[in-house]
Amino acid sequence: MDRPPADPAKLLAIWMEWEKGDTTPGRVMADLKIAGLREVLEHLANPASATTGTTLPPST
């Protein structure tokens, strides 16, 4: 099953729930993973991805 693309607004909403103390850290981590935080971080960590659309190779 394919995941939908990462949604930065949803990621921020999840983070804000944690900052307010409404969600436990474990639940926040799970929600961030499901919402696509890894994809957003990979995109931001790779300067070439901003211009070429490429991503970082998988880590070993």
N, C-alpha and C positions, 0 to 999 in steps of 0.2 A: 504494500500500500504506500503510495507516494504522500509525502507531507506537503502541506501548502507552503508557499514561500514565507520566509520570515517576515514578521510584521513588527517593525520598530515601535509603533504605538502600543501594541499589545505587550511587548517586552517592557516598555516603560511603565505601563499600568501594573504589571506583575511586580516590578521593582518597588513602585510606590506603595503597594499593599504591604510589602515587607517593611519598608521604612516606617509606616504607620503602626507596625506591630500587629497587623491583622492576619498575618500568615507566618507559619513556622519556617525556619530556614530550609528544612528538608523539602517542604512543599514548594517553596520558591525555586529551589534548584531544579526540581522536577518540571515545574511549569516553564521555567526559562529554557530548559532543554527542549521541551515539546514545542515551544513557540519559535525555536530557531536561533537561539543566541549564538550557537557555534558558527552558523553560516554568516551572521552579521560580523562576528569577531574575525573570522577568516577573511572576509571582504575588506575590513578595515586594516588588518595586519599586512595585507599585500598591496603595496602602492600601485603595482601594475594592473591590479584588478579594476581599478577605477577607470582606466582608459581602454583596457583590452577585454574585460569581462572574464579574465582567467581567475582561477582560485589557487590556493596553496596546495601542494601535494599532500596526500595523507601522511600523518605522522606515523613513525614506526615504533 
